[in-house]
Amino acid sequence: MFLPEVEDLKQFLAEHGKERFHDRWILPYKKRDAVMGPDASFEFIKQFIDREYNNNRPSNQLNTGTGQ
């Protein structure tokens, strides 16, 4: 997979929205064995992957409900 310039990724995001950006760039990026492209594009993509990971992590808080 080849990532375009970060400006092109930002333009795609602005034109198509987060969901389409995720489907077009994030999902394929996570499935590829090899990815090439500018460093800035990697960093841009990784922001979305990190945010997705952090939003899907289980809470670190203890459940203090009855019977726990």
Secondary structure, DSSP 8 states (H G I E B T S, - for coil): -B---HHHHHHHHHHHHHHHHIIIIIHHHHH-S--BS-HHHHHHHHHHHHHHHHHHS---S---STT-
